Structure formats: C-alpha cells, structure tokens
C-alpha cells in the first residue's frame, strides 16, 4: 500500500500552487488539499511522471496539464514500481562509479572526434563545394581590406613583374590544369611575405622578391602557396572555427548570410593567425611534389624558407601575415627529397 505523500498542486493556468496530498486509489491518482477537499483525479496510465534525477523534485503532469510536484522521490519510485514500471535508467546509473567513468570516457571521446575529425571533415566538404563566384567575391573583398589595412601598391618595376609572371607561366607550361593569378604589393610593416586567396590569387610582397635570390626560390614559394589554394586551406581553417556556418551550408546547400559573414572574417584570419601545422605540411608536400615533377630541386624551397626564417627573426614585433613559420624540420624535409 503506497502511503500518501505531500507536495504542491498547480492548475497549470497560473504560477500559483496549493499545498496538497496525493494518493493512489485503485488505478487513479487523487490530489486533495490539506482539508481533504479533492482537487483533481486522474488515471495513473494517463499521467506523465518525470524521471528520478538526483534530488530534483518529481513532477506528475495530468491530462489537463495541471501538475503535482513533490520532493518525496523514494515514495514516487515505490508508486511507479507498484504499477510495474521502471523509475528510469538515469536514476539506476546514478552513484555507480563505473557507469560514470564510462559516460565520461564516451563524452570525451565523442567531443574529441567531433572537434578534431568531424569539423575538419565538414570544413573540407564545404570548402570544396563553394561556388566560384562566392570565392571571387570573398577574395576581392579580402584583398580590398588588406590593401586598406596593411598593403601598399607595388614598387617593383613593370619589367620585373612581367619577368616573374613569364618565369612561372613558362615553368608550368606543360601543365594547364592550374588556375591562378600573380599579384604584387609592397608589404610595408608586413615585410617579406606571400599569401594565397581562395580564388587562386597569390600575392607576393616586394620585400619577398628582393629577399629571394633565384627564380627557383620564387617559384618554390609560389608552389607552396599554390598548395594552399588547391587544398583550400584558408577556407577550411576559417570554416573549422565557425562550425555553425559550416553545418548550415551543408544542410541548406546554399550560401547563407551566416556563411557570408564568416567569409568576411577572412582578412582578420590572414592578418592575425598562421595556418595550422597540418595545412603547412600539406602545402609543403604539394610544393615538393610539384617541384620534383617539374625537375626542380625541392632544396630551393628549403633555401627560401631559411631566408624567410632569418629575415623574420631579425624583425622586431609580431609580423602580420606570417603564415610561413619556417622550422628546421620543414627545411630538412626539402633536402631529404
């Protein structure tokens, strides 16, 4: 026989509650006030009883949306069990250390998988699916922003720019699959740098051209940046940090406002952060493969990285657009090939 238990009754039509008593009569739950006046009566099978979770009060919701709330969890459990029902899986797992540790392991594993496997995969999928007109729009607005914030018109002679264009085009003459555009800017405080935009525009600063001694070194840096373009690294890195826009694009299949707002953050990403180690490695590998395919020694890439490393180590302060943090490991890899 289930004892009566106390609680608070609400009609559901207002926040007002009445101190009340609930008891089971046959298969009906009867709610009465403290004077014994019946407030509500409902069939047990038509009543929704909340699960037992710690010391959180239990709520019994009746068909008319009125409810009875009580702190006497154990009595409610007895009531539920007397009708042949379970008090809930969560309550059964509470207090069992091995279940808690297992749940913690599953949570951590799932979170790690989503962050380090799921989001990169989704970002790559979205980046590969973005239409060319959107890439062009994002690249143009990014370059406009960089021209306003950090860059100046190039002071390289027209002849020098033509020579670099010709050298790169002639080197790639046997390969027509590449789509790119070479641009030149004076780096000012940014110094010797090169960076790639999503639509295939590759920007060299005057300072970088002056730093590199050979055409092969210039081409090697170009090949590295082309790797960033082909792999769409700038978009992938941006999308990985904005998972909502990534998932939205996958679901809706179109460039939503959220995605456009995300692409508007591309100048800030290029100016204030470097590519991930994974992306730098991919771009290096791409460049080394292309150089070997064109019968150019990958050591030219290593020499260019060494010059950049020495150049930036002598500069004071943090360099904007320092997307090429050269390391001994990267330079050595070019020599091993």
C-alpha positions in Angstrom: 0.0 0.0 0.0 1.5 3.3 -1.0 1.4 6.0 1.6 0.1 9.4 1.0 2.8 12.0 0.1 2.8 15.7 0.2 3.6 18.2 -2.5 2.3 21.2 -4.4 -0.5 21.2 -6.9 -0.9 23.7 -9.8 -3.7 24.0 -12.3 -1.2 24.9 -15.0 -3.1 28.1 -15.8 -1.1 30.3 -13.4 2.1 30.1 -11.3 0.0 29.7 -8.1 0.5 26.5 -6.2 -1.6 24.8 -3.4 -0.1 22.6 -0.7 -1.7 19.2 -1.4 -1.6 15.5 -0.8 -1.5 12.7 -3.4 -2.6 9.1 -3.0 -3.4 6.1 -5.2 -7.0 4.8 -5.2 -7.3 1.7 -7.3 -5.7 2.9 -10.6 -6.4 6.6 -10.0 -4.2 9.3 -8.6 -6.2 11.6 -6.3 -5.0 15.1 -5.3 -6.5 16.7 -2.2 -5.9 19.9 -0.3 -4.8 19.8 3.4 -8.5 19.9 4.4 -9.3 16.8 2.4 -11.1 18.5 -0.5 -10.5 16.8 -3.8 -8.6 19.0 -6.3 -8.1 16.6 -9.1 -8.4 12.9 -10.1 -6.6 11.2 -13.0 -6.0 7.7 -14.3 -2.4 6.6 -13.4 -1.7 5.4 -17.0 -2.6 8.9 -18.3 -0.2 10.7 -16.0 3.3 11.6 -17.1 5.8 11.2 -14.3 9.2 12.8 -14.6 12.3 10.6 -14.2 14.2 10.4 -10.9 17.3 12.6 -11.2 19.2 13.3 -8.0 17.2 15.4 -5.6 15.3 17.3 -8.3 11.6 17.3 -7.3 9.4 14.9 -9.2 6.5 16.2 -11.3 3.4 14.4 -12.2 1.6 16.0 -15.1 -2.1 15.2 -15.6 -4.1 15.1 -18.8 -5.5 18.6 -18.4 -1.9 19.9 -17.9 -2.3 20.5 -14.2 0.5 19.0 -12.2 1.6 17.8 -8.8 5.2 18.3 -7.6 6.8 16.6 -4.7 10.3 16.2 -3.0 9.5 12.6 -1.9 11.3 10.9 -4.7 11.5 7.5 -3.0 7.8 7.3 -2.5 7.2 8.2 -6.1 9.6 5.4 -7.1 7.6 3.0 -5.0 4.4 4.2 -6.6 5.9 3.7 -10.1 7.3 0.2 -9.2 3.9 -0.8 -7.7 2.4 -0.3 -11.2 5.1 -2.4 -12.8 7.1 0.5 -14.3 10.8 1.4 -14.1 12.0 4.5 -12.2 14.3 5.4 -15.1 17.7 4.4 -16.5 19.4 7.7 -15.3 18.4 7.0 -11.7 19.7 3.4 -11.9 23.1 4.7 -13.2 23.4 7.4 -10.5 26.1 6.7 -7.9 27.7 3.8 -9.9 31.3 4.9 -10.5 32.0 2.5 -13.4 29.0 3.9 -15.3 30.0 7.5 -14.5 33.6 6.8 -15.8 32.3 5.1 -18.9 30.0 8.0 -19.6 32.9 10.4 -19.1 35.0 8.4 -21.5 32.3 8.4 -24.1 31.7 12.1 -23.7 35.4 13.0 -24.1 35.9 10.6 -27.0 32.8 12.0 -28.8 33.9 15.6 -28.2 37.4 14.9 -29.4 36.1 13.1 -32.5 33.7 16.0 -33.4 36.4 18.7 -32.9 39.4 17.0 -34.5 37.8 14.7 -37.0 34.2 15.8 -37.7 34.7 19.6 -38.0 37.8 19.3 -40.3 35.9 16.8 -42.5 32.9 19.1 -42.7 35.0 22.2 -43.3 36.8 20.4 -46.2 33.5 19.2 -47.7 32.0 22.8 -47.6 35.2 24.4 -48.9 35.2 22.0 -51.9 31.6 22.8 -52.6 31.7 26.6 -52.5 30.9 28.1 -55.9 33.5 30.1 -57.8 31.5 33.4 -57.8 31.5 33.2 -54.0 35.2 32.6 -53.9 35.8 35.5 -56.2 33.7 37.8 -54.0 35.4 36.7 -50.8 38.9 37.1 -52.4 38.2 40.5 -53.8 36.8 41.9 -50.5 39.7 40.3 -48.6 42.3 41.9 -50.9 40.5 45.3 -50.7 40.6 45.1 -46.9 44.3 44.1 -46.8 45.1 46.9 -49.3 43.4 49.4 -46.9 44.8 48.0 -43.7 48.3 46.7 -44.4 49.5 46.8 -48.0 50.6 49.5 -50.5 50.9 49.4 -54.3 53.9 47.5 -55.5 57.1 49.5 -56.3 58.6 46.7 -58.4 59.3 47.7 -62.0 56.8 46.6 -64.6 59.6 44.7 -66.3 60.4 42.7 -63.1 56.7 41.8 -62.6 56.5 40.6 -66.2 59.7 38.6 -65.8 58.2 36.8 -62.7 54.9 36.2 -64.5 56.7 34.8 -67.5 59.0 32.6 -65.4 56.1 31.0 -63.5 54.0 30.5 -66.6 56.8 29.0 -68.6 57.8 26.7 -65.8 54.2 25.4 -65.7 53.8 25.4 -69.5 53.4 21.6 -69.6 50.5 21.8 -67.1 47.3 23.6 -68.0 45.3 22.4 -65.0 46.4 25.2 -62.7 44.3 28.4 -62.3 46.0 31.3 -60.6 46.8 35.0 -60.7 50.0 36.6 -59.5 49.7 39.9 -57.7 52.3 42.2 -56.2 52.1 44.6 -53.3 54.5 46.5 -51.1 54.4 44.8 -47.7 55.4 47.8 -45.6 55.5 46.7 -42.0 54.5 43.2 -43.1 57.8 42.7 -44.8 58.7 39.7 -46.9 55.6 37.6 -47.3 53.4 35.7 -49.7 49.8 34.6 -49.2 47.1 32.9 -51.2 43.4 33.9 -51.6 40.6 31.4 -52.2 40.1 32.2 -55.9 43.7 31.4 -56.8 45.2 34.9 -56.4 48.7 34.6 -55.0 50.2 37.8 -53.6 54.0 38.4 -53.3 55.3 41.4 -51.4 58.1 43.5 -52.9 60.2 42.6 -49.9 59.9 38.9 -50.5 61.0 39.3 -54.2 64.0 41.3 -53.0 64.9 38.7 -50.4 64.8 35.6 -52.6 68.0 35.3 -54.8 66.9 32.9 -57.5 63.9 32.4 -59.8 63.7 28.8 -58.5 63.2 30.1 -54.9 60.4 32.4 -56.1 58.8 29.5 -57.9 59.2 27.3 -54.9 57.3 29.8 -52.7 54.7 30.1 -55.4 54.3 26.3 -55.4 53.8 26.3 -51.7 51.1 29.0 -52.0 49.5 27.1 -54.9 49.2 24.2 -52.5 47.2 26.3 -50.1 44.9 27.3 -53.0 44.4 23.8 -54.3 43.7 22.4 -50.8 41.6 25.5 -50.0 43.3 25.9 -46.7 42.2 29.4 -45.9 38.6 28.5 -46.3 38.9 25.2 -44.4 40.7 26.9 -41.4 38.0 29.7 -41.3 35.2 27.2 -41.6 36.6 25.0 -38.9 36.5 27.9 -36.5 32.9 28.6 -37.5 31.1 25.3 -37.2 27.6 26.8 -37.3 28.2 28.3 -40.8 29.7 25.0 -42.0 26.8 22.9 -40.8 24.3 25.5 -42.1 25.8 25.3 -45.6 25.7 21.5 -45.6 22.1 21.4 -44.5 20.7 24.2 -46.7 23.1 23.8 -49.6 23.4 27.5 -50.3 25.5 30.5 -49.2 23.5 31.7 -46.2 24.1 35.1 -44.5 26.0 33.2 -41.8 28.4 31.8 -44.4 28.9 35.3 -46.0 29.6 36.8 -42.6 32.1 34.1 -42.0 33.9 34.8 -45.2 34.1 38.5 -44.3 36.3 37.4 -41.4 39.0 36.1 -43.9 41.1 39.3 -43.8 41.4 39.1 -40.0 42.3 35.4 -40.2 45.1 36.0 -42.6 46.4 39.0 -40.7 46.3 37.6 -37.2 47.0 33.8 -37.4 49.0 31.2 -39.2 47.9 28.1 -41.0 47.7 25.0 -38.9 50.8 22.7 -38.8 48.7 20.2 -40.8 48.0 22.7 -43.6 51.6 23.9 -43.7 52.7 20.3 -44.1 50.2 19.7 -46.8 51.3 22.8 -48.7 55.0 21.8 -48.3 54.3 18.3 -49.6 52.3 19.7 -52.5 55.2 22.1 -53.4 57.8 19.4 -53.1 55.8 17.0 -55.4 55.3 19.8 -58.0 58.9 20.8 -57.9 60.1 17.2 -58.4 57.5 16.8 -61.2 59.0 19.8 -63.0 62.6 18.6 -62.3 63.3 21.4 -59.9 65.2 20.6 -56.7 63.0 20.9 -53.6 66.1 22.4 -51.9 65.1 25.7 -53.4 62.0 25.7 -51.2 64.2 24.9 -48.2 66.5 27.8 -49.1 63.6 30.2 -49.4 62.2 29.1 -46.0 65.7 29.6 -44.5 65.9 33.1 -45.8 62.4 33.9 -44.5 63.3 32.4 -41.2 66.4 34.5 -40.9 64.6 37.6 -42.1 61.7 37.4 -39.7 64.0 36.5 -36.8 65.7 39.9 -37.2 62.4 41.8 -37.3 61.0 43.4 -34.2 57.5 42.7 -33.0 54.9 40.2 -34.3 54.7 40.1 -38.1 51.3 40.2 -39.7 50.6 37.5 -42.3 53.4 35.4 -41.1 51.8 32.3 -42.5 55.1 30.6 -43.1 56.7 29.8 -39.8 59.8 28.0 -41.1 61.2 25.2 -38.9 64.3 23.1 -39.2 62.0 20.1 -39.7 60.4 21.7 -42.8 63.7 22.8 -44.3 65.3 19.3 -43.7 62.4 17.7 -45.5 63.2 19.6 -48.7 66.7 18.2 -48.5 65.6 14.7 -48.0 63.7 14.7 -51.2 
